[in-house]
Amino acid sequence: MTAADAGPDARAARIDAALALTARGLVTYGAVSLVVAALALAATVVVAMRLDASSHRLLDRVAQVSATLDRTAAAIDQSVAGIGRIGTTVDTLGPTLERTTTSLRSGSATLSQLAATADRLSILGSRPFASLAASLTSTATELEGLATSVEGNAATLDGSKAAIDRVATALPPVAVSLRTLRTDLEPDVRDLVEDVSRIVPLAGIAFTLWLGLPGVGALLLGRRLRAALRG
Protein backbone atom coordinates (compact mmCIF):
# COMPACT_ATOMS: atom_id res chain seq x y z
CA MET A 1 0.00 0.00 0.00
CA THR A 2 1.37 3.36 -1.01
CA ALA A 3 1.50 6.51 1.06
CA ALA A 4 -1.08 8.04 -1.26
CA ASP A 5 -3.46 5.18 -0.46
CA ALA A 6 -2.69 5.28 3.27
CA GLY A 7 -3.46 9.00 3.57
CA PRO A 8 -7.16 8.85 2.58
CA ASP A 9 -7.68 5.68 4.60
CA ALA A 10 -6.18 7.30 7.71
CA ARG A 11 -8.31 10.37 7.26
CA ALA A 12 -11.41 8.23 6.77
CA ALA A 13 -10.57 6.26 9.92
CA ARG A 14 -10.17 9.47 11.90
CA ILE A 15 -13.47 10.77 10.53
CA ASP A 16 -15.20 7.50 11.44
CA ALA A 17 -13.72 7.64 14.94
CA ALA A 18 -14.86 11.26 15.32
CA LEU A 19 -18.34 10.39 14.08
CA ALA A 20 -18.49 7.41 16.45
CA LEU A 21 -17.49 9.64 19.35
CA THR A 22 -20.06 12.20 18.26
CA ALA A 23 -22.71 9.47 18.04
CA ARG A 24 -21.87 8.27 21.56
CA GLY A 25 -22.02 11.85 22.83
CA LEU A 26 -25.37 12.46 21.17
CA VAL A 27 -26.84 9.22 22.50
CA THR A 28 -25.51 9.97 26.00
CA TYR A 29 -26.81 13.54 25.88
CA GLY A 30 -30.18 12.35 24.58
CA ALA A 31 -30.50 9.67 27.25
CA VAL A 32 -29.53 12.05 30.06
CA SER A 33 -31.88 14.71 28.71
CA LEU A 34 -34.76 12.25 28.58
CA VAL A 35 -34.07 11.09 32.13
CA VAL A 36 -33.93 14.67 33.40
CA ALA A 37 -37.07 15.51 31.43
CA ALA A 38 -38.86 12.51 32.93
CA LEU A 39 -37.78 13.60 36.43
CA ALA A 40 -38.91 17.16 35.71
CA LEU A 41 -42.29 15.89 34.53
CA ALA A 42 -42.65 13.70 37.62
CA ALA A 43 -41.68 16.64 39.85
CA THR A 44 -44.22 18.81 38.04
CA VAL A 45 -46.97 16.27 38.70
CA VAL A 46 -46.01 16.00 42.39
CA VAL A 47 -45.78 19.78 42.81
CA ALA A 48 -49.11 20.26 41.02
CA MET A 49 -50.81 17.74 43.33
CA ARG A 50 -49.32 19.31 46.46
CA LEU A 51 -50.14 22.77 45.17
CA ASP A 52 -53.74 21.71 44.62
CA ALA A 53 -54.00 20.39 48.19
CA SER A 54 -52.32 23.51 49.59
CA SER A 55 -54.65 25.70 47.54
CA HIS A 56 -57.70 24.04 49.06
CA ARG A 57 -56.31 24.49 52.58
CA LEU A 58 -55.44 28.12 51.85
CA LEU A 59 -58.92 28.84 50.50
CA ASP A 60 -60.46 27.20 53.58
CA ARG A 61 -58.37 29.41 55.85
CA VAL A 62 -59.22 32.49 53.80
CA ALA A 63 -62.90 31.60 54.22
CA GLN A 64 -62.36 31.37 57.99
CA VAL A 65 -60.58 34.75 58.00
CA SER A 66 -63.41 36.24 55.96
CA ALA A 67 -65.97 34.92 58.43
CA THR A 68 -63.92 36.37 61.31
CA LEU A 69 -63.78 39.75 59.56
CA ASP A 70 -67.53 39.61 59.05
CA ARG A 71 -68.14 38.82 62.73
CA THR A 72 -65.73 41.57 63.79
CA ALA A 73 -67.50 44.12 61.60
CA ALA A 74 -70.86 43.04 63.04
CA ALA A 75 -69.46 43.34 66.58
CA ILE A 76 -68.22 46.85 65.78
CA ASP A 77 -71.68 47.76 64.50
CA GLN A 78 -73.21 46.51 67.73
CA SER A 79 -70.62 48.45 69.72
CA VAL A 80 -71.41 51.62 67.80
CA ALA A 81 -75.11 51.11 68.50
CA GLY A 82 -74.37 50.56 72.21
CA ILE A 83 -72.10 53.60 72.30
CA GLY A 84 -74.88 55.62 70.68
CA ARG A 85 -77.27 54.58 73.45
CA ILE A 86 -74.66 55.42 76.08
CA GLY A 87 -74.14 58.81 74.43
CA THR A 88 -77.88 59.47 74.57
CA THR A 89 -77.93 58.51 78.23
CA VAL A 90 -74.96 60.76 78.95
CA ASP A 91 -76.66 63.62 77.09
CA THR A 92 -79.71 63.16 79.29
CA LEU A 93 -77.67 62.73 82.46
CA GLY A 94 -75.72 65.98 82.00
CA PRO A 95 -78.69 68.34 82.45
CA THR A 96 -79.97 66.13 85.27
CA LEU A 97 -76.69 66.55 87.14
CA GLU A 98 -76.80 70.29 86.57
CA ARG A 99 -80.33 70.46 87.97
CA THR A 100 -79.24 68.28 90.88
CA THR A 101 -76.30 70.59 91.59
CA THR A 102 -78.59 73.63 91.53
CA SER A 103 -81.11 71.94 93.81
CA LEU A 104 -78.42 70.85 96.28
CA ARG A 105 -76.97 74.35 96.48
CA SER A 106 -80.43 75.83 96.85
CA GLY A 107 -81.21 73.38 99.64
CA SER A 108 -77.89 74.14 101.30
CA ALA A 109 -78.61 77.88 101.19
CA THR A 110 -82.11 77.33 102.59
CA LEU A 111 -80.82 75.18 105.44
CA SER A 112 -78.15 77.76 106.21
CA GLN A 113 -80.81 80.45 106.46
CA LEU A 114 -82.96 78.23 108.70
CA ALA A 115 -79.96 77.48 110.87
CA ALA A 116 -79.20 81.19 111.22
CA THR A 117 -82.83 81.94 112.08
CA ALA A 118 -83.03 79.08 114.57
CA ASP A 119 -79.77 80.15 116.15
CA ARG A 120 -81.09 83.71 116.71
CA LEU A 121 -84.27 82.57 118.44
CA SER A 122 -84.06 83.21 122.18
CA ILE A 123 -86.71 82.52 124.82
CA LEU A 124 -86.09 84.04 128.22
CA GLY A 125 -82.40 84.19 127.45
CA SER A 126 -82.31 80.55 126.40
CA ARG A 127 -81.55 79.30 122.91
CA PRO A 128 -83.64 76.15 122.60
CA PHE A 129 -82.90 75.70 118.87
CA ALA A 130 -79.13 75.98 119.11
CA SER A 131 -78.58 72.26 118.60
CA LEU A 132 -81.05 72.28 115.72
CA ALA A 133 -79.19 75.21 114.15
CA ALA A 134 -75.90 73.32 114.45
CA SER A 135 -77.47 70.26 112.85
CA LEU A 136 -78.95 72.35 110.04
CA THR A 137 -75.59 74.03 109.45
CA SER A 138 -73.86 70.66 109.27
CA THR A 139 -76.46 69.37 106.83
CA ALA A 140 -76.12 72.51 104.69
CA THR A 141 -72.34 72.03 104.60
CA GLU A 142 -72.78 68.41 103.51
CA LEU A 143 -75.22 69.43 100.80
CA GLU A 144 -72.76 72.03 99.51
CA GLY A 145 -70.00 69.41 99.43
CA LEU A 146 -72.31 67.01 97.61
CA ALA A 147 -73.19 69.73 95.09
CA THR A 148 -69.47 70.34 94.46
CA SER A 149 -68.92 66.60 93.96
CA VAL A 150 -71.85 66.30 91.55
CA GLU A 151 -70.56 69.34 89.66
CA GLY A 152 -67.15 67.66 89.29
CA ASN A 153 -68.85 64.49 88.05
CA ALA A 154 -70.75 66.56 85.51
CA ALA A 155 -67.46 68.00 84.22
CA THR A 156 -65.99 64.49 84.00
CA LEU A 157 -69.13 63.41 82.22
CA ASP A 158 -68.56 66.07 79.55
CA GLY A 159 -65.08 64.65 78.90
CA SER A 160 -66.51 61.13 78.74
CA LYS A 161 -69.16 62.28 76.29
CA ALA A 162 -66.45 63.77 74.05
CA ALA A 163 -64.50 60.48 74.18
CA ILE A 164 -67.68 58.53 73.38
CA ASP A 165 -68.33 60.79 70.39
CA ARG A 166 -64.77 60.23 69.13
CA VAL A 167 -65.09 56.45 69.44
CA ALA A 168 -68.51 56.49 67.77
CA THR A 169 -66.99 58.46 64.89
CA ALA A 170 -63.86 56.28 64.55
CA LEU A 171 -65.46 52.82 64.65
CA PRO A 172 -67.81 52.86 61.60
CA PRO A 173 -64.97 53.42 59.06
CA VAL A 174 -63.15 50.46 60.64
CA ALA A 175 -66.21 48.26 60.08
CA VAL A 176 -66.43 49.47 56.46
CA SER A 177 -62.72 48.69 55.91
CA LEU A 178 -63.13 45.21 57.38
CA ARG A 179 -66.10 44.49 55.13
CA THR A 180 -64.20 45.78 52.09
CA LEU A 181 -61.24 43.56 53.01
CA ARG A 182 -63.59 40.61 53.51
CA THR A 183 -65.19 41.25 50.10
CA ASP A 184 -61.88 41.57 48.22
CA LEU A 185 -59.77 39.01 50.08
CA GLU A 186 -61.31 35.74 48.94
CA PRO A 187 -61.60 36.62 45.20
CA ASP A 188 -58.05 37.99 45.13
CA VAL A 189 -56.60 34.92 46.83
CA ARG A 190 -58.67 32.61 44.62
CA ASP A 191 -57.42 34.36 41.46
CA LEU A 192 -53.83 34.14 42.72
CA VAL A 193 -54.19 30.43 43.52
CA GLU A 194 -55.72 29.72 40.12
CA ASP A 195 -52.95 31.62 38.34
CA VAL A 196 -50.24 29.75 40.24
CA SER A 197 -52.04 26.43 39.67
CA ARG A 198 -51.98 27.11 35.93
CA ILE A 199 -48.49 28.58 35.68
CA VAL A 200 -46.62 25.89 37.63
CA PRO A 201 -47.80 22.91 35.51
CA LEU A 202 -47.33 24.87 32.28
CA ALA A 203 -43.82 25.88 33.34
CA GLY A 204 -43.02 22.26 34.27
CA ILE A 205 -44.34 20.95 30.95
CA ALA A 206 -42.46 23.66 29.02
CA PHE A 207 -39.23 22.76 30.87
CA THR A 208 -39.82 19.06 30.16
CA LEU A 209 -40.30 19.74 26.45
CA TRP A 210 -37.29 22.06 26.41
CA LEU A 211 -35.18 19.20 27.73
CA GLY A 212 -36.95 16.29 26.07
CA LEU A 213 -37.26 17.40 22.45
CA PRO A 214 -33.53 18.13 21.95
CA GLY A 215 -32.79 14.90 23.84
CA VAL A 216 -35.00 12.86 21.52
CA GLY A 217 -33.42 14.55 18.51
CA ALA A 218 -29.90 13.92 19.81
CA LEU A 219 -30.73 10.30 20.62
CA LEU A 220 -32.20 9.64 17.17
CA LEU A 221 -29.33 11.41 15.43
CA GLY A 222 -26.75 9.48 17.46
CA ARG A 223 -28.40 6.15 16.66
CA ARG A 224 -28.56 7.00 12.96
CA LEU A 225 -24.88 7.91 12.98
CA ARG A 226 -24.07 4.58 14.65
CA ALA A 227 -26.19 2.72 12.09
CA ALA A 228 -24.50 4.58 9.26
CA LEU A 229 -21.05 3.79 10.65
CA ARG A 230 -21.89 0.11 11.00
CA GLY A 231 -23.23 0.02 7.45
Beta strands, then each sheet from edge to edge (+ up, - down):
end
